[in-house]
Amino acid sequence: MECYILNRIDTIFIGPVPAAYLIGGSMGTKKMSIREAMATSETIRMFSNPLLERLSHVHPATPFVIYIPVIVSLVYLAITSTPLSATDIIASFCIGMLFWTFIEYFLHRFIFHIPQTNRVFKAIYFYSHGIHHDAPRDATRLVMPPGASIPLAVTLFFLFRYFLPLHYLPFMGGFLTGYVIYDFLHFSVHFFQFKNAYFKMIRRNHMMHHYRAPLKNFGFTSPVWDYVGGSYFGSTAADRNVDDHSGLKPL
């Protein structure tokens, strides 16, 4: 396989970006359906092999089709085949969702943005995440391909079963729910516009990551881990001194 834009990996656009884009002006002001988002998708080639290239494009509804039945099954099994009380199941489910936010942050910061010190690390960056930074408006590459997400989910399932032998079913259900919510929200911030304050917050934080500070704001569904890890944009004097001519100040 050949990476067509490997020589572009070292540079991520972080120059001037219109304030309207960051706060919901030029992008997403009109109502748009998923069909319209797919039609206006902007893509670049990822693989020279046509089969791999085709498999790298995923419809945004794919995670829902795959994982919602799995989540329902996990919760059903937790209710019918474990001695857990309803309170235990709900608590384990919620903790699983919270754990997803940590895994999301950890993967994004330490794997998807691995320091590009050699060609191998550059390839890891590009194929796992760099393609999204190069083409953030590619509607077919905003969710993880099943060929990657399913093996990862199966691996985590067995890890959770080993470390949480009594609670792994609802915990895994909550974890996958967090992942599905993440996929929905991630697609939405790139193509849709909602008036909800939480959505506006995560959208602004994510656009900051894309267009102003690519090594900040790794957490998507929650900024908590960025605060804990010192990677929230605006937490240092260097952040506050950045001037990209957008007129926006760090949060």
C-alpha positions in Angstrom: 0.0 0.0 0.0 1.1 3.5 -0.7 0.4 6.6 1.2 -0.3 9.3 -1.3 0.3 12.3 0.9 2.8 11.0 3.4 5.0 14.0 2.7 2.2 16.2 4.0 1.9 14.5 7.3 4.4 16.8 9.0 2.2 19.8 8.4 -1.3 20.3 9.8 -3.1 23.5 8.8 -3.3 25.7 11.9 -3.3 29.1 10.3 -6.0 31.8 10.2 -9.5 30.4 10.3 -12.7 32.4 10.2 -14.4 32.9 13.5 -17.7 31.9 11.9 -16.4 28.5 11.2 -15.4 27.9 14.8 -18.7 29.2 16.3 -21.1 27.9 13.8 -21.3 30.5 11.1 -20.3 29.4 7.6 -20.4 25.6 8.3 -23.7 24.1 9.4 -26.0 27.1 9.4 -28.4 25.5 7.1 -30.2 22.3 7.9 -28.5 19.3 6.2 -29.4 15.7 6.0 -27.0 12.8 6.2 -27.6 12.2 2.4 -26.6 15.9 1.7 -23.6 15.6 3.9 -22.5 12.5 2.0 -23.1 14.3 -1.3 -20.9 17.3 -0.3 -18.2 15.1 1.2 -14.6 16.1 0.4 -12.3 13.1 0.2 -8.7 12.2 -0.7 -7.3 8.9 -1.7 -5.8 6.8 1.2 -4.7 3.5 -0.5 -3.4 2.6 -3.9 -5.2 -0.8 -3.6 -8.8 -0.2 -4.7 -10.3 -2.7 -2.3 -8.6 -1.2 0.7 -9.6 2.2 -0.5 -13.2 1.2 -0.7 -13.1 -0.4 2.7 -11.7 2.8 4.2 -15.0 4.6 3.4 -17.8 4.0 6.0 -21.4 5.2 6.0 -21.9 7.1 9.3 -24.9 4.9 10.3 -22.6 1.8 10.4 -21.8 1.9 14.1 -25.5 2.1 15.0 -26.3 -0.9 12.8 -23.5 -3.0 14.3 -23.4 -1.9 17.9 -26.9 -1.1 19.1 -28.0 -4.7 18.8 -24.8 -5.7 20.7 -25.5 -3.1 23.4 -29.1 -4.4 23.8 -27.8 -8.0 24.0 -25.2 -7.1 26.7 -27.8 -5.4 28.9 -30.3 -8.2 28.4 -27.7 -10.8 29.4 -26.7 -8.6 32.4 -30.3 -8.6 33.6 -31.1 -12.3 32.9 -27.8 -14.1 33.6 -26.1 -12.3 36.4 -26.9 -11.8 40.1 -26.5 -8.0 39.7 -29.2 -5.8 41.0 -30.7 -3.1 38.8 -28.6 -0.5 40.7 -25.5 -2.4 40.0 -26.3 -2.8 36.3 -27.1 0.9 35.9 -23.9 1.9 37.8 -21.7 -0.4 35.8 -23.2 0.8 32.6 -22.6 4.5 33.5 -19.1 3.8 34.6 -18.5 2.1 31.3 -19.7 5.2 29.5 -17.3 7.3 31.6 -14.4 4.9 30.9 -15.0 5.4 27.2 -14.3 9.1 27.6 -10.9 8.3 29.0 -10.1 5.7 26.3 -11.2 8.2 23.7 -8.8 10.8 25.1 -5.9 8.4 25.6 -6.1 7.0 22.1 -6.5 10.4 20.5 -3.6 11.9 22.4 -1.1 9.1 22.5 -1.8 6.9 19.5 -3.6 9.0 16.9 -1.2 11.9 17.5 1.9 9.8 18.0 5.1 11.9 17.6 6.1 11.7 14.0 9.7 11.0 14.6 10.2 8.3 11.9 8.4 7.0 8.8 6.6 4.2 10.8 5.2 6.7 13.3 4.2 9.0 10.4 2.3 6.1 8.8 0.6 5.2 12.1 -0.5 8.8 12.4 -1.8 9.2 8.9 -3.7 5.9 8.6 -5.2 6.1 12.1 -6.1 9.8 12.2 -4.0 12.1 9.9 -6.4 11.4 7.0 -9.1 13.0 9.1 -7.0 16.1 9.6 -6.2 16.3 6.0 -9.8 15.9 4.9 -12.0 16.8 7.9 -15.1 17.2 5.7 -14.9 13.6 4.4 -18.3 12.2 5.6 -17.2 8.7 4.9 -14.2 8.7 7.2 -15.7 10.2 10.4 -16.5 6.8 12.0 -14.1 3.9 12.5 -14.2 1.2 9.9 -15.7 -2.1 11.2 -12.5 -3.9 10.2 -10.8 -1.9 13.0 -13.6 -1.3 15.5 -14.8 -4.9 15.7 -11.4 -6.5 16.6 -10.8 -3.7 19.1 -14.3 -4.2 20.7 -13.7 -8.0 20.9 -10.3 -7.5 22.5 -11.8 -5.1 25.1 -14.7 -7.4 25.8 -12.3 -10.2 26.9 -10.2 -7.7 28.9 -13.2 -6.4 30.7 -14.4 -10.0 31.3 -11.0 -10.8 32.9 -10.8 -7.8 35.1 -14.5 -7.3 35.8 -15.9 -10.9 35.9 -19.2 -9.9 37.5 -19.8 -6.5 35.9 -18.3 -6.8 32.5 -21.6 -7.2 30.6 -23.2 -3.9 31.6 -19.8 -2.2 31.7 -19.1 -3.2 28.1 -22.6 -2.1 27.2 -22.0 1.3 28.6 -18.6 1.5 27.0 -20.0 0.8 23.5 -22.8 3.3 24.2 -20.2 5.9 24.8 -18.5 5.0 21.6 -21.7 5.1 19.5 -22.6 8.5 21.0 -19.1 9.7 20.2 -19.4 8.6 16.6 -22.8 10.4 16.2 -21.5 13.6 17.8 -18.2 13.6 15.9 -20.1 13.3 12.6 -22.5 16.0 13.7 -19.9 18.6 14.6 -18.5 18.4 11.2 -21.8 18.7 9.3 -24.7 19.7 11.5 -25.6 22.7 13.7 -27.6 22.4 17.0 -28.5 25.1 19.4 -27.7 22.9 22.5 -25.1 24.4 24.7 -23.2 21.1 25.2 -23.1 20.6 21.4 -21.8 24.1 20.9 -19.1 23.5 23.5 -17.8 20.2 22.0 -18.0 21.6 18.5 -15.9 24.7 19.3 -13.4 22.6 21.3 -13.0 20.2 18.4 -12.7 22.9 15.8 -10.0 24.4 18.0 -8.2 21.1 17.8 -8.5 20.9 14.0 -7.7 24.5 13.0 -5.8 26.2 15.8 -4.1 23.7 18.2 -3.8 20.2 16.9 -1.9 19.1 20.0 -4.6 20.3 22.3 -8.2 19.4 23.0 -7.9 15.6 22.5 -11.0 14.9 24.5 -14.1 15.1 22.4 -17.2 14.1 24.3 -15.8 15.7 27.5 -13.0 18.2 28.1 -12.4 16.8 31.6 -9.4 14.6 30.6 -7.8 17.6 28.8 -8.0 19.5 32.1 -6.5 16.6 34.0 -3.8 16.0 31.4 -3.0 19.7 30.9 -3.9 19.6 27.2 -6.9 21.9 27.2 -6.4 24.8 24.8 -6.3 27.9 26.9 -4.7 26.4 30.0 -1.3 27.8 29.4 0.2 31.3 28.7 1.4 30.0 25.3 -2.2 29.2 24.4 -3.4 32.6 25.4 -0.7 34.3 23.3 -1.7 32.5 20.1 -3.1 34.9 17.5 -4.7 33.3 14.4 -6.5 36.5 13.5 -9.9 34.8 14.0 -10.8 37.2 16.9 -11.5 34.3 19.2 -9.9 33.9 22.6 -9.1 30.6 24.4 -12.0 29.4 26.5 
